Amino acid sequence: MEPNFTSTEIMTNSSVGIKHAIFVSCIIFWACGNQATCRTLHTSSLAFVIEKHENWMSQYGRYYINDIEKSKRLMIFKENMEFIDNFNNNGENKTYELGLNQFADLTQEEFIALHTGLDNSIQNSFSSNKTTILPNENIPKKIDWRQRGAVTDVKAQGGCGSCWIFATVAAIEGIVKIKTGNLISLSEQEVLDCSTQGCDGGNAQLVYQDIIQRHGITGENDYPYKESKGTCHQATPLAQISGFTNVLPNNEKQLQLAVAKQPVSAAITADPNFRFYKKGIFKGPCEVANNHMVTIVGYGTMEDGTNYWLVKNSWGSGWGAGGYMVLERDIAQPEGLCGIAMDASYPNI
């Protein structure tokens, strides 16, 4: 049963009680800017949300500059918690589950600004790319490049719009392993420092262009990630690429043929359900407004006949299923679920 939270109980222990009372007053003041929210903000449910938020803050090491900011974040946390609970508990035959994660105190707009980063408005002028129609040949019914040792550990872009770098570097790591036998964790920070875009967003083609022009990319151990753009340093390259190939857009079969050969970077839409994905086969709902990039590292078919993509993200191992998502494949729309088949590419070496 949720505990009651009365003003008398708040004030029992002098300074601790006073501080807590001020904090709760800030919450109520902030929430009551919206009268509908204020009417539903009962003290019992407030106490429960505060407890959940405090536990979440402890788990993720989150701190706020003052009680006003904390109360604001608490109400956003409450809204996100209700969104997750409503999805998980309403309706039947859910194929996936949502869960609270490190993004639970952010609005969707803040989340997109801080933790995605795809920007297709920036065009490259490089000539080493092409779109190839792959032959419709026999391919494995299932492939998981992790099992073949071609996928490094899940990484975290943090509060920097660098998904485009992480997704593309992961694809390069994969083809380097396939061609040379060496799995090397490559440096996203080198690309971040040496590109013109930095944390402001970009796309896969810009990463390929940068690495080709600088004649390679160095290792993560020699040039570790710092979550912000710094000064570009010269470093010894550990991997090189000769160009890249764009997958034929809006064709999941062509995308599957590409993934059968190597990991592929792909644009995708990170909507609220995607953001709070925890486990299971993600089937949407999902808009097509690509704002993020991921790496497709496999595909297969579930026992019930559902085809899927295996997607590696760059939000750390605490997101999703250890940093991965199982996304439905071969849907009716040619662009694929969340637009995953609209803009995909892979490196050549």
C-alpha positions, 0 to 999 in steps of 0.5 A, spaced: 500 500 500 502 506 498 504 511 504 500 517 506 504 523 506 501 529 510 504 536 512 504 534 519 509 528 517 513 532 513 514 537 519 516 532 524 524 532 524 526 540 524 531 541 519 530 535 515 522 536 515 523 543 513 527 541 507 523 536 505 517 541 506 520 546 501 521 541 496 514 538 496 512 545 496 516 546 490 513 540 487 506 542 488 507 549 486 510 547 479 505 542 478 499 546 479 501 551 473 497 546 470 490 545 474 489 538 471 495 536 473 494 539 480 487 536 481 490 529 480 496 530 484 494 526 491 499 526 497 499 519 497 501 518 490 506 523 490 510 520 496 510 514 492 513 517 486 518 521 490 520 514 493 521 511 486 525 518 483 529 518 489 531 510 488 532 512 480 536 518 482 541 513 486 541 508 481 543 513 475 547 518 480 543 523 478 543 530 482 540 537 481 542 544 482 536 546 486 529 544 489 526 547 483 529 543 478 528 537 482 521 538 482 521 539 475 524 533 473 520 529 478 514 531 475 517 529 468 519 523 471 512 521 473 509 523 466 514 518 463 513 513 469 505 513 467 507 512 460 511 506 461 506 503 466 500 505 461 503 501 455 505 495 459 499 494 463 493 496 458 492 491 452 493 484 451 498 480 446 504 485 447 510 483 444 515 487 448 516 491 455 518 498 456 522 500 462 525 506 466 532 507 464 537 513 464 532 518 460 526 518 465 527 525 467 527 528 460 522 530 456 522 527 449 524 534 446 530 534 451 532 527 449 532 527 442 536 534 443 541 530 447 542 523 445 540 522 438 544 526 433 542 524 426 542 530 421 541 528 413 541 536 411 548 536 411 551 533 404 558 530 403 561 531 396 565 525 396 565 520 390 567 514 394 560 512 395 555 508 391 548 505 391 548 497 389 543 493 388 545 486 391 544 479 387 538 475 390 542 470 393 542 464 398 543 467 405 543 464 412 536 464 415 539 467 421 545 471 422 548 474 429 555 478 428 556 478 435 557 470 435 562 471 429 566 476 434 565 482 429 561 486 434 565 490 440 562 491 447 556 496 447 558 503 448 555 510 450 554 516 446 552 520 453 549 527 452 552 528 445 549 528 439 554 523 436 550 517 434 552 517 427 559 516 429 558 510 434 553 507 429 558 508 423 564 506 427 561 500 429 560 498 422 567 499 420 569 495 426 565 489 424 568 489 417 575 490 419 574 483 423 571 480 418 576 481 413 582 481 417 580 477 423 582 482 428 576 485 432 579 492 434 575 497 438 576 504 434 575 511 436 569 515 436 572 521 439 577 521 433 572 522 429 568 527 433 574 531 434 576 531 427 569 532 424 566 539 423 560 537 426 562 534 433 556 533 438 551 537 433 549 531 429 551 528 422 550 522 418 554 516 416 557 519 410 560 524 413 564 519 418 566 515 412 568 521 408 572 523 414 576 517 415 578 516 408 580 523 408 585 522 414 587 515 411 584 511 417 582 511 424 585 509 430 583 505 436 579 507 442 585 505 447 589 510 444 584 516 443 578 515 448 571 517 448 570 524 452 563 526 450 564 532 447 568 535 441 575 537 443 582 538 439 583 534 433 590 530 434 594 526 429 594 518 431 596 512 428 591 509 424 589 502 426 584 501 420 582 504 413 576 504 409 576 505 401 569 507 401 562 505 402 556 503 399 549 505 400 543 500 401 537 501 396 532 505 400 526 502 402 527 495 401 528 490 407 530 484 402 536 488 400 538 491 407 538 483 409 542 481 403 547 487 406 547 485 413 548 477 411 555 480 409 557 485 414 554 489 420 550 495 417 549 502 419 542 505 419 538 511 420 532 510 425 526 514 429 527 514 436 520 515 439 518 515 446 516 507 445 523 506 442 526 510 448 524 506 453 524 499 450 526 494 455 526 487 452 522 483 447 520 484 439 519 491 438 513 492 433 511 499 434 508 504 434 513 508 431 513 514 426 518 515 420 521 521 422 529 519 422 533 522 428 537 517 430 542 512 428 544 504 430 548 498 427 544 492 424 548 486 427 544 481 425 537 478 423 533 472 424 526 469 425 522 467 431 519 461 433 512 464 432 514 466 425 516 474 426 522 476 422 526 481 426 533 485 426 538 485 431 540 492 433 546 495 436 545 502 440 549 507 443 546 508 449 550 503 454 548 496 456 543 499 461 538 501 455 534 495 452 536 488 452 543 489 454 544 495 449 540 491 444 533 491 441 530 486 437 526 490 431 520 487 427 523 486 420 519 485 413 513 489 415 508 492 410 511 498 409 517 499 404 521 503 409 521 498 415 519 499 422 521 506 424 524 507 418 530 502 418 530 501 411 530 508 408 537 510 409 543 504 411 550 504 408 556 499 410 563 500 409 568 497 404 575 495 405 
